Amino acid sequence: QSNVTSSGAIILAIISLEAFAGMWINAFIICLLCTCWVKEKTLNSNEKILLLLGCSRFCSLCSSWIYGFLSNIYPNCLLVYSIFQILGGAYSFSNCSSLFVSACLCGFYCIKIANFRNSFFNYLKVKIDRMVPWLLLGSVIFSLIIGILIYNTLDEAVCKNLNFTCQGSLWKATISLEEHFYALFFVTGVLYTTSLMAVIFSAVFLLFSLWRHKHKMQTNSMNSPSMEAHIRAMKSVLSFLVMYSINFVCLVLTITYIMMNENNMIVLISIYLYAYPGIHSLILILSNPKLEKKLLRFPSCMKYKICMR
């Protein structure tokens, strides 16, 4: 039975708008890259990463929106066995996959574009295209493990506690956080920190490479076509670094407020977490000439199809 307050309806409307906008943006990336894959029979490494990132974020937004919708409109549906666990596991899997794949994207930009006189770095530059599929496969497998662990932990916690209700928040039960969740919170924090460090190092190396490249150009009074690639990648990575840092802080605060049972703060943080996948994917589209061109042509194509009807 539906039992939603006015504040709950407003929150649901906000997160629905953010979620559907993010799903549309990531669905655009998925459809465009899949179309190119079918036409050209292949995808380059950057497109493979973007495709998996779009899929991860689309699934993350879907699972989180379904949870938000049910918890606000039909909270009793979450009492049905395994629905809550499946949503938690699916969100954890897709969210971890998004974090790992986005870190891979920053590392790929750094290795592919930055220039350093180092034998190991040059080795990575040569082998990075062969390494990308394995990195993506490893990210998916590792995220799947995290999702399964989250599912099993939630299932164990729910089954061991019979005071399971849905009143305002998802569940209020006498669950021992020390027994069930602290270990997972610690592992999740380590994974988020590792991903953040990868993004920070990629941004620092790219910035240092850009500075050296610009200094060399000024010294030799010559232009280089790679300068534009440096700047484009740097803008993408720096924008990602800012958003990724805020996202990291929000995720840490979410874990903290979950342990403190501060539902109001969790809701406020969730508003940003819903907006993040769509906004950053839009930045990735605008920083990719191929995707940007297709996005700018999309409104005119839709207008043409409407006129033809």
Beta strands, then each sheet from edge to edge (+ up, - down):
end
